[in-house]
Amino acid sequence: MKKDILITVCVVFLVSNLHAQQKNFFAYYNHQIDSLVSIYSIEKPMGDGGNYFFSFEDEKLSAKEKKNLIVKIRKMFKQDEYPNLYYLGHKLLYNMAFYHQNNNSPQIRQMLLETYLQYYFYPGKGKYELLIYIYDVKYKFDYTKKAKKRIVEILENKKTEEEYGLYIIERRAANRYYMNSTFGLDDANRIMKKREIKNDTILEQIRDSILEVRNVLPEAKRDFESAQIEPDLIRMIGILEMKECIPVLKQKLTHCIESDCLYGQEKAYRYALARLGDEEQRQYILDNLMDIGVFDRRDFSYFKDDEMIWKYIEVNRHSKTLVYTDSESHGVSASFMSIEYIYPYIKNLPEDKNLEYPNSRYMDDYFQWAQLFYEWLMKNKESVEFDYEGEKEFHW
């Protein structure tokens, strides 16, 4: 009996201690964010500067605690005094979504995406894109009705005067700290002299007005207008099967063809339309975009189209193009790499050691394998099956 009581007391103690540790961990992150907000709450522009990085150990945080942290991050976007907080908000959203993505529940991922999309056109988004699951269809369920509705607005480039005002605030702060204090002063002095006024306060006001007209407003307008939908989000429209977007996608593609658009947008519009069933764009991709330097190996999973793999092999198998990988300082032939890239997608590979990817120190062994594998593919073209799902092991 005494032993049972002792065990019960120990269990209660351990559970209580664990609970306290979790509470302390949440308190730690809460405090960290408060500290970061304090650091970033200054007028001097910080941008991505500062070594204030930390990743969320979300396995130690409950879903409720994560939601509370996201709510806290949202508050950074609901103020209009410190543009630095927009940079911080985007950075923290990215950290929560990226560093422990598999530990986040669907509800948390949905909340992160909705927040990200809600403030898509705010200053400071930069490189902190949350669309890290673009080629993984299983994450398409993270996009709620609210998220999809917001994507349509982003595609149509719907922005508000409120958002434009935030860009003006940001550029105003940047000009205040980066512009030479004498910039515009000569013109201000001429105006003062013409008006026969001698007053330092009025002189500064006139100089600030000149800076506003010459620098702040044009730069704010430029940055605001250049904030557009990213190629990854365009491609996501195809995965989400948002056929209601087809007319706008076609309109945007026409604009890209006839004039300049952001890097990668034209290709993304073609991809999304092809994914949504546009045969003309599918054929364009087959005819023009199958080169190994243009068509990414992950694109096979995006389209799930056997003909694209065969076309890819046809275009690249005898190409003299060199591919530069992270693991090699010298180029590797596209002829070899094209075979290496499609290897993980073969579903019905026979048990033949000659066809298994080699583990060798010698490049000649890999070239020999690629030739044998290619010959097997061509010989069994009618019966080869491809697998576009699951995790793919790429060796390069």
C-alpha positions in Angstrom: 0.0 0.0 0.0 2.8 2.4 1.0 4.6 1.4 -2.2 1.6 2.3 -4.3 1.2 5.7 -2.5 4.9 6.4 -3.1 4.6 5.6 -6.8 1.5 7.8 -7.1 3.3 10.7 -5.4 6.3 10.3 -7.8 4.1 10.2 -10.9 2.2 13.3 -9.7 5.5 15.0 -9.0 6.9 14.2 -12.5 3.8 15.3 -14.3 3.7 18.5 -12.3 7.4 19.1 -13.0 6.9 18.4 -16.7 3.9 20.7 -16.8 5.9 23.4 -15.0 8.8 23.0 -17.5 6.4 23.4 -20.4 4.9 26.5 -18.8 8.4 27.9 -18.3 9.3 27.1 -21.9 6.3 29.0 -23.1 7.2 31.9 -20.8 10.7 31.8 -22.2 9.5 32.3 -25.8 6.9 34.8 -24.7 9.7 36.8 -23.0 12.0 36.3 -26.1 9.4 37.8 -28.4 8.8 40.7 -26.0 12.5 41.4 -25.9 12.7 41.3 -29.7 9.8 43.7 -30.0 11.6 46.0 -27.7 14.8 45.8 -29.8 12.9 46.4 -33.1 10.7 49.2 -31.7 13.0 51.9 -32.9 12.7 54.3 -35.9 16.2 53.5 -37.2 15.7 50.9 -39.9 17.0 47.4 -39.1 15.6 45.3 -42.0 17.0 41.8 -41.7 19.9 43.0 -39.6 20.6 41.8 -36.1 21.4 38.4 -34.7 18.1 37.9 -33.0 17.4 34.5 -34.5 15.8 31.6 -32.6 13.8 28.6 -33.7 10.7 27.5 -31.8 11.1 24.2 -30.0 7.5 23.4 -30.8 7.6 19.9 -29.5 7.7 21.5 -26.1 4.8 23.8 -26.8 1.1 22.9 -26.8 -1.2 23.9 -29.6 -2.8 26.5 -27.4 0.6 28.0 -26.6 1.5 28.2 -30.3 -1.7 29.9 -31.1 -1.0 32.5 -28.4 2.4 33.1 -29.9 0.9 33.6 -33.4 -1.6 36.1 -31.9 1.4 37.9 -30.4 3.1 38.0 -33.7 0.0 39.4 -35.4 0.1 42.4 -33.1 3.3 43.4 -34.8 1.4 43.9 -38.0 -1.4 45.9 -36.4 0.8 48.9 -35.4 1.9 51.6 -37.7 4.8 53.2 -35.8 7.7 50.9 -36.3 8.3 49.3 -39.7 11.0 47.1 -38.2 8.3 45.1 -36.5 7.0 44.0 -39.9 10.4 42.5 -40.7 10.4 40.8 -37.3 6.8 39.5 -37.7 7.6 37.9 -41.1 10.8 36.4 -39.7 9.0 34.8 -36.7 6.2 33.4 -38.8 8.8 31.8 -41.1 10.7 30.3 -38.1 7.5 28.8 -36.7 6.5 27.3 -40.0 9.9 26.1 -41.2 12.1 24.8 -38.4 9.7 22.2 -37.0 7.2 21.9 -39.8 6.4 18.3 -39.2 5.6 18.9 -35.5 3.0 21.6 -36.3 -0.6 20.4 -36.3 -2.8 21.2 -39.4 -4.6 23.9 -37.3 -1.3 25.6 -36.5 -0.1 25.4 -40.1 -3.4 26.8 -41.2 -3.2 29.7 -38.8 0.4 30.5 -39.9 -0.6 30.5 -43.5 -3.7 32.6 -43.0 -1.5 35.1 -41.1 1.2 35.1 -43.7 -1.3 35.7 -46.5 -3.2 38.3 -44.6 -0.1 40.5 -44.4 1.3 39.4 -47.7 1.7 43.0 -49.1 3.2 44.5 -45.9 6.8 45.7 -46.0 9.5 43.4 -44.9 8.4 40.0 -46.3 11.5 39.6 -48.4 12.9 36.1 -48.3 10.7 34.9 -45.5 8.3 32.9 -47.8 6.2 30.3 -46.0 5.5 28.4 -49.3 8.1 25.7 -48.5 5.7 22.9 -49.4 5.0 23.9 -52.9 5.8 20.4 -54.4 4.1 18.4 -51.6 0.5 17.9 -52.3 -0.3 16.6 -48.8 0.0 20.2 -47.5 -2.7 21.5 -49.8 -5.2 20.9 -47.0 -3.4 23.6 -45.0 -5.1 26.2 -47.3 -8.5 27.0 -45.8 -11.4 28.7 -47.6 -10.2 31.9 -46.0 -6.6 31.3 -47.3 -7.9 30.6 -50.9 -10.0 33.7 -50.9 -7.0 35.7 -49.9 -4.9 34.1 -52.7 -7.4 35.3 -55.2 -7.0 38.8 -53.9 -3.2 38.6 -54.0 -3.4 37.2 -57.6 -5.5 40.1 -58.6 -3.0 42.4 -56.9 -5.6 43.9 -54.6 -3.9 46.3 -52.2 -5.2 48.9 -49.8 -4.4 52.6 -49.1 -3.5 51.4 -45.6 -0.8 49.2 -46.9 0.5 52.0 -49.1 0.7 54.2 -46.0 2.9 51.6 -44.3 5.4 51.8 -47.2 5.5 55.6 -46.9 6.2 55.3 -43.1 9.0 52.8 -43.9 10.6 55.0 -46.6 10.3 58.1 -44.4 12.2 56.3 -41.6 14.8 55.1 -44.1 15.3 58.6 -45.5 15.6 60.1 -42.1 18.5 57.9 -41.2 20.3 57.2 -44.5 20.0 60.6 -46.2 22.8 63.2 -45.7 21.4 65.8 -43.4 22.4 68.5 -45.9 20.4 66.9 -48.7 17.7 69.3 -49.9 19.0 72.0 -47.6 20.3 74.2 -50.4 16.9 74.3 -52.1 15.2 74.9 -48.7 17.6 77.9 -48.1 16.7 79.4 -51.5 13.0 79.1 -50.7 13.6 80.8 -47.3 15.7 83.5 -48.9 13.0 84.2 -51.5 10.4 84.4 -48.8 12.7 86.5 -46.6 12.2 84.2 -43.7 14.8 83.3 -41.1 13.7 80.5 -38.9 15.5 77.2 -38.3 12.3 75.2 -37.6 10.7 76.3 -40.8 13.9 75.6 -42.7 13.8 72.0 -41.5 10.1 71.7 -42.3 10.7 72.9 -45.9 13.7 70.5 -46.3 11.6 67.6 -45.0 8.9 68.5 -47.5 11.4 68.5 -50.4 12.7 65.1 -49.3 9.1 63.8 -49.1 8.3 64.8 -52.6 11.7 63.8 -54.2 12.4 60.6 -52.3 9.9 59.3 -49.9 6.7 59.2 -52.0 8.3 58.0 -55.3 10.3 55.2 -53.4 7.2 54.2 -51.4 5.1 54.0 -54.5 7.8 52.0 -56.3 8.2 49.5 -53.5 4.4 49.2 -53.0 3.7 48.5 -56.7 6.6 46.1 -57.0 5.1 43.9 -54.3 3.4 41.2 -56.3 2.4 37.6 -56.1 5.4 35.2 -55.9 5.9 32.4 -58.4 5.6 29.8 -55.7 2.1 31.0 -54.7 1.1 31.1 -58.4 2.1 27.4 -58.8 0.2 26.6 -55.6 -3.0 27.7 -57.3 -2.5 24.8 -59.6 -2.1 22.3 -56.7 -5.1 23.8 -55.0 -7.2 23.2 -58.2 -8.5 26.8 -58.1 -10.1 26.8 -61.5 -11.9 30.0 -60.7 -8.4 31.7 -61.2 -8.0 30.5 -64.8 -9.2 33.8 -66.4 -6.9 36.0 -64.3 -4.0 33.6 -64.8 -4.4 33.9 -68.5 -4.7 37.6 -68.3 -1.5 37.8 -66.2 0.4 35.5 -68.5 -0.5 37.7 -71.5 0.8 40.7 -69.6 4.0 38.8 -68.9 4.5 37.9 -72.5 3.8 41.4 -73.8 5.8 43.3 -71.1 8.1 42.7 -68.2 7.1 40.9 -65.0 8.8 39.5 -62.0 11.4 36.8 -62.5 9.8 33.4 -62.7 6.2 34.6 -63.0 5.7 33.8 -66.6 6.8 30.2 -66.1 4.7 30.0 -62.9 1.6 31.1 -64.8 2.2 28.5 -67.5 2.7 25.8 -64.8 -0.5 26.7 -62.9 -2.6 26.8 -66.1 -1.2 23.5 -67.3 -1.9 21.9 -63.9 -5.4 23.2 -64.1 -5.9 21.5 -67.5 -4.8 24.0 -70.1 -3.6 21.8 -72.9 -2.0 24.7 -74.8 0.3 25.5 -71.8 1.1 21.9 -71.2 2.2 21.6 -74.8 4.3 24.8 -74.5 6.1 23.3 -71.4 6.8 20.1 -73.4 8.1 22.0 -76.4 10.1 24.7 -74.6 10.7 24.1 -70.9 12.1 20.5 -70.6 15.8 21.5 -70.5 17.5 20.3 -67.3 18.4 23.9 -66.5 14.7 24.9 -66.7 12.6 22.0 -65.6 13.3 21.1 -61.9 13.3 17.4 -61.0 10.6 18.2 -58.4 8.3 19.5 -61.2 7.6 15.8 -62.1 5.6 15.5 -58.8 3.9 18.8 -59.6 2.5 17.6 -62.9 2.3 13.8 -62.4 2.6 13.5 -66.2 4.4 10.5 -67.6 4.9 12.2 -71.0 6.9 14.9 -69.4 9.4 12.4 -68.0 9.9 10.8 -71.4 10.2 14.2 -73.1 12.7 15.2 -70.4 14.9 12.1 -71.2 14.6 12.8 -74.9 15.7 16.4 -74.5 18.5 15.9 -72.0 19.9 12.4 -72.5 22.2 13.5 -75.3 22.7 17.1 -74.2 26.2 18.5 -73.8 25.1 20.9 -71.1 27.0 20.7 -67.8 25.1 20.7 -64.5 26.8 22.1 -61.4 25.8 20.5 -58.1 26.5 21.4 -54.5 28.6 18.3 -54.1 30.8 18.9 -57.1 33.0 21.9 -58.0 33.1 20.8 -61.7 30.1 20.3 -64.0 28.5 16.9 -64.5 26.9 16.1 -67.9 23.2 16.6 -68.3 23.1 13.3 -70.1 24.0 11.5 -66.8 22.1 13.9 -64.5 18.8 13.5 -66.4 18.9 9.8 -65.7 19.9 10.3 -62.1 17.1 12.7 -61.6 14.3 10.5 -62.9 15.6 7.3 -61.1 13.7 7.9 -57.8 10.4 8.1 -59.7 10.5 4.6 -61.1 7.9 2.5 -59.4 8.4 -1.0 -60.8 12.2 -1.3 -60.9 13.2 -4.9 -61.1 15.6 -6.5 -58.5 18.7 -6.2 -60.6 22.0 -5.0 -59.0 23.1 -3.6 -62.3 20.1 -1.2 -62.2 20.6 -0.1 -58.5 22.2 3.3 -58.0 25.9 2.6 -57.4 27.8 3.4 -54.3 31.3 4.0 -55.8 34.3 6.3 -55.7 34.7 6.2 -59.4 32.6 8.3 -61.8 33.0 5.8 -64.6 30.8 3.4 -62.5 28.0 6.0 -62.4 28.2 6.6 -66.1 28.1 2.9 -66.8 25.1 2.5 -64.5 23.3 5.5 -66.3 23.8 3.8 -69.6 22.5 0.5 -68.4 19.5 2.1 -66.7 18.7 4.2 -69.9 18.8 1.1 -72.0 16.4 -0.7 -69.6 14.1 2.3 -69.7 13.9 2.4 -73.5 13.5 -1.4 -73.7 10.6 -1.4 -71.2 9.0 2.0 -72.2 5.6 0.5 -72.5 5.6 -1.1 -69.1 7.5 1.4 -66.9 5.4 2.8 -64.1 6.2 6.1 -62.3 5.6 6.9 -58.6 5.0 10.7 -57.9 4.1 10.4 -54.3 6.1 9.9 -51.1 9.6 11.0 -50.2 12.2 11.0 -53.0 15.8 10.2 -52.4 18.0 12.4 -54.5 21.7 11.6 -54.4 23.0 15.0 -55.7 
